[in-house]
Amino acid sequence: MVPRRIFLIGLSGSGKSTTGRILADRLGWEFIDTDREIEREAGATVAELFAREGEAAFRERELRALEAAAAREPAVIATGGGAPTIPAARAMLGSGFVVWLAVSPAVAARRLLEAPNASERPLLAGDPRARLEALLQSRIELYRGADAAIDCDDLTPEEQAEEIERLWAEWQRDPAPPGERFYSPLAVTREAGNPAIPPPAAIVTAPGGTYPVLVGEGALDALGAIARDAGLDGRAFIVTDTHVGPLFAGRASAALEAAGYQSAAFSIPAGENYKSLETLASVYDFLVDHRIERTDFIVTLGGGVVTDLGGFAAATILRGVPFIHAPTSLLAMADAAIGGKTGIDHPRGKNLIGAFAQPRAVVIDPLLLRTLPPRQLRNGWAELLKHGFILDEALVRDLEAASVDGPRSPRPTSSPAPSPSKPPSSPKTSANPAAGRSSTTATPSATPSKPSPATPITSTARRSPSACARPASSAPNSASFPRPNSNASRRSSAASASPNAPRPRPRAIFDATLVDKKVRAGAIRWVLLERIGHAIVRQGVPDALVHHAIETVTRP
């Protein structure tokens, strides 16, 4: 006999609660809203619980509420938007007929903003439409696993309820076998084993250790298995930020706990301006409050800021604890997570405070890039392009073949790990061209008005690879430096970053280069291109030549 239980899943704003009540009335069944059940049991709103306990603790409450609801029938059950992200919840949903109320982020955002309780949606702070788009991308494969789906953009709640009732009648006559369903009691059996660990895309060997770079779709779900394979014991502490945490911290925690780890997560504010001593101190406070021990480990889950700051926290708390990088942006996957560079910013320059510390593993899940806006994808694209200009012309060709405007696909066209331009992570590798200086690195501290967290720090990458190797013929003492390379200029311009990036002040860029972690004996080391894929590092570049290159790079 088919259980008389209908579960409604989907984004906030899809109408699960309103449609569910109407459907329950039509069928003469009980209606259960798991969010309301959680609030009743906790004596607090969902927003208050998120703020007080964090997402991981809320998901535990959600799982208990869903378990209680799945024991009742006949019932129509409206679930929270993130319920399908909980592995154990997917088996419970399989105890009934699962319907996805599919709604576009634009329509859902409009509905939520018009609702009287709009402020009670903790995952939609800031720009609701952008947040909903990110949430949809991160959950869409889970939603698609439903037994049935209806497009809700142009339907009233009454029409939605009528359509679900029709689908339910068809399901009763011919239900799918449990083994063919995504949501099924058999899901527990399917997910009980350790998720497959992807094969290494590269093995990094550095003075501080040797570790794998693991690249694969769904790799985040193997995080616990990867940690076990790396020989890590103790508890896991996830350091993330307020943008990434709501999307992926729950999955990371579930993967760790499935492998037998206790886990706790801490979110720092999102944005480059929070890569500071104050933010680092808040991470230390969190770790000390939880009485971290040297047998515990840290997982950095986020973009470049989280990767750098979280890695530095791991390198320094208790004089060093193990850590794993799980980067979520293309820039972090291509650069920050690989090589052992950790650190924070100083008001007078980027990354002036830090240390070299190697992770136990780097876990790269390309599916996480689906939530990134185009601008942030371009940031990572520019970093890969810079590596190609320095040491790997084949990489430049691959990037050009994929797109001249940046990545159109959310998946990297090539694994960032094996890039031969990646510098070894040791202070002794100063001869490597990638360890030198380009004007792009100085841009953020020299941009008029403080850039927002989303402002691409690689905004001058459009011309900087070639411009830095292109002295003016009239510039003094330029004969010993590389001559202009028109091919490099053309190809770097073709793969440009956004033309709307803020224009930095040339003099401020020059001044910023003088306060840099790569200066030696008061002299700046410059990366100069002789040709694409072949760079050299030079000191003693005349100031007039530097000013000319900066003017060329920043020219509108």
Buried (B, 14 or more C-beta within 10 A) or exposed (E): EEBBBBBBBBBBBBBBBBBBBBBBEBBEBBBBBBBBBBBEEBEBBBBBBBEEBBBBBBBBBBBBBBBBBBEEBBBBBBBBBBBBBBBBBBBBBBBBBBBBBBBBBBBBBBBBEEBEEBEBBBBBBEEBBBBBBBBBBBBBEBBEBBBBBBEBEEBEBEBBBBBBBEBBEEBEEEBEEEEEBBBBBBBBEEBEEBBEBBEBBBEBEBEBBEBBBBBBEBBBBBBBBBBBBBEBEBBBBBBBBBBBBBBBBBBBBBBBBBBEBEBBBBBBBBBBBBBBEEBBEBBBEBBEEBEBEEEBBBBBBBBBBBBBBBBBBBBBBEEEBBBBBBBBBBBBBBBBBBBBBBBBBBEEBBBBBBBBBBBBBBBBBBBBBBBBEEBBBBBBBBBBBBBBBBBBBEBBBBBBEBEEBBBEEBEBBBBBBBBEBBBBBBEEBEEBBBBBBBBBBBBBBBBEEEBEBEBBBBBBBBBBBBBBBBBBEEBEEBEEBBEBBEEBBEBBEEBBBBEEBBBBBBEBBBEBBEBBBBBEEEEBBBBBBBEBBBBBBBBEBBEBBBBBBBBBBBEE
